[in-house]
């Protein structure tokens, strides 16, 4: 069968590819030793030694990669471990390469975030002062899009969701009302918390 682009689960026929990878690696190491000034070549016995050791070793290594893939990357759901057919034939090499690349990108991302701009400094007094003097129109004008982003990410708690629904139902003719005129004390407490989330999301200081 020709290599396809559709993802498939592991099949025993892919072990042939892993064995070939082991053979290529063994020959490569042998050639490297033959041409290396410090190397030594001990005849055909050494060739067989590389082949016998590395071919099954590559198959075992591929099985170990599959174990990691299923247990850790797919939470034990081995039936969900699928890759394009061509990927399976060179799976031991490409799995390690992709795992290493993902680790490096993740590490660089964390390092970049930690070395970037520090989190905004927010005090409760600043938050209370700004929210208590903010009209509904100002609040929605500044934060409607960030609120929608938090909603999509599921980062609003149940009370905050109820408050946002309440604010959006307010008649537009009343948008000039202060938030503290629309919300009770408990709702304002949740808005203070939400305000901090929004400021952190936007990455700016409270003015």
For each residue, the residues with C-beta under 8 A, 3 or more apart:
1: 4 85
2:
3: 84 85 86 89
4: 1 8 84 85 86
5: 84
6: 84 85
7: 82 83 84
8: 4 11 82 83 84 85 88
9: 79 81 82
10: 14 66 81 88
11: 8 14 88
12: 15
13: 16
14: 10 11 17 18 88 89 91
15: 12 18 19 59 62
16: 13 19 20 89
17: 14 20 21 88 89 90 91
18: 14 15 21 22 58 59 62 89 91 92
19: 15 16 22 23 55 56 58 59
20: 16 17 23 24
21: 17 18 24 25 58 90 92 93
22: 18 19 25 26 51 54 55 56 57 58 59
23: 19 20 26 27 51 54 55
24: 20 21 27 28
25: 21 22 28 29 54 58
26: 22 23 29 30 50 51 53 54 55
27: 23 24 30 31 50
28: 24 25 31 32
29: 25 26 32 33 50 54
30: 26 27 33 34 41 46 47 50
31: 27 28 34 35
32: 28 29 35 36 39
33: 29 30 36 39 40 41
34: 30 31 39 41
35: 31 32 39
36: 32 33 39
37:
38:
39: 32 33 34 35 36
40: 33
41: 30 33 34 46
42: 45 46
43: 46 47
44: 47 48
45: 42 48 49
46: 30 41 42 43 49 50
47: 30 43 44 50 51
48: 44 45 51 52
49: 45 46 52 53
50: 26 27 29 30 46 47 53 54
51: 22 23 26 47 48 54 55
52: 48 49 55 56
53: 26 49 50 56 57
54: 22 23 25 26 29 50 51 57 58
55: 19 22 23 26 51 52 58 59
56: 19 22 52 53 59 60
57: 22 53 54 60 61
58: 18 19 21 22 25 54 55 61 62 92
59: 15 18 19 22 55 56 62 63
60: 56 57 63 64
61: 57 58 64 65 92
62: 15 18 58 59 65 66 91 92 95
63: 59 60 66 67
64: 60 61 67 68
65: 61 62 68 69 91 92 95 96
66: 10 62 63 69 70 78 81 91
67: 63 64 70 71
68: 64 65 71 72 73 95 99
69: 65 66 72 73 74 81 95
70: 66 67 73 74 76 77 78 81
71: 67 68 74 75 76
72: 68 69 75
73: 68 69 70 81
74: 69 70 71 77 78 80 81
75: 71 72
76: 70 71
77: 70 74 80 81
78: 66 70 74 81
79: 9
80: 74 77
81: 9 10 66 69 70 73 74 77 78
82: 7 8 9
83: 7 8 87 88 91
84: 3 4 5 6 7 8 87 88
85: 1 3 4 6 8 88 89
86: 3 4 89 90
87: 83 84 90 91 94
88: 8 10 11 14 17 83 84 85 91
89: 3 14 16 17 18 85 86
90: 17 21 86 87 93 94
91: 14 17 18 62 65 66 83 87 88 94 95
92: 18 21 58 61 62 65 95 96
93: 21 90 96 97
94: 87 90 91 97 98
95: 62 65 68 69 91 92 98 99
96: 65 92 93 99 100
97: 93 94 100 101
98: 94 95 101 102
99: 68 95 96 102 103
100: 96 97 103 104
101: 97 98 104 105
102: 98 99 105 106
103: 99 100 106 107
104: 100 101 107 108
105: 101 102 108 109
106: 102 103 109 110
107: 103 104 110 111
108: 104 105 111 112
109: 105 106 112 113
110: 106 107 113 114
111: 107 108 114 115
112: 108 109 115 116
113: 109 110 116
114: 110 111
115: 111 112
116: 112 113
117: 203
118:
119: 200 203
120: 199 200 203 204 205 206
121: 205
122: 126 127 196 199 200 205 206
123: 126 127 206
124: 127 128 192
125: 128 129
126: 122 123 129 130 206
127: 122 123 124 130 131 192 195 196 206
128: 124 125 131 132 192
129: 125 126 132 133
130: 126 127 133 134 195 206 207
131: 127 128 134 139 179 180 188 191 192 195
132: 128 129 178 179 180 188
133: 129 130 178
134: 130 131 138 139 178 179
135: 138 139 175 176 177 178 179
136: 139 140 167 170 174 175 176 177 178 179 182
137: 140 141 175 176
138: 134 135 141 142
139: 131 134 135 136 142 143 167 179
140: 136 137 143 144 167 168 175
141: 137 138 144
142: 138 139
143: 139 140 146 147 195 198
144: 140 141 147 148
145: 148 149
146: 143 149 150 198 201 202
147: 143 144 150 151 156 164 194 198
148: 144 145 151 152
149: 145 146 152 153 201
150: 146 147 153 155 156 197 198 201
151: 147 148 154 155 156 161 164
152: 148 149
153: 149 150
154: 151
155: 150 151 197
156: 147 150 151 160 161 164 194
157: 160 161 190
158: 161 162
159: 162 163 186 187 190
160: 156 157 163 164 190 191 193 194
161: 151 156 157 158 164 165
162: 158 159 165 166
163: 159 160 166 167 183 187 190 191 194
164: 147 151 156 160 161 167 168
165: 161 162 168 169
166: 162 163 169 170 182 183 187
167: 136 139 140 163 164 170 182
168: 140 164 165
169: 165 166
170: 136 166 167 174 175 177 182
171: 174
172: 175
173:
174: 136 170 171 177 182
175: 135 136 137 140 170 172
176: 135 136 137
177: 135 136 170 174 181 182
178: 132 133 134 135 136 181 182
179: 131 132 134 135 136 139 182 183 188 191
180: 131 132 183 188
181: 177 178
182: 136 166 167 170 174 177 178 179
183: 163 166 179 180 187 188 191
184: 187 188
185: 188 189
186: 159 189 190
187: 159 163 166 183 184 190 191
188: 131 132 179 180 183 184 185 191 192
189: 185 186 192 193
190: 157 159 160 163 186 187 193 194
191: 131 160 163 179 183 187 188 194 195
192: 124 127 128 131 188 189 195 196
193: 160 189 190 196 197
194: 147 156 160 163 190 191 197 198
195: 127 130 131 143 191 192 198 199
196: 122 127 192 193 199 200
197: 150 155 193 194 200 201
198: 143 146 147 150 194 195 201 202
199: 120 122 195 196 202 204 205 206
200: 119 120 122 196 197 203
201: 146 149 150 197 198
202: 146 198 199
203: 117 119 120 200
204: 120 199
205: 120 121 122 199
206: 120 122 123 126 127 130 199
207: 130
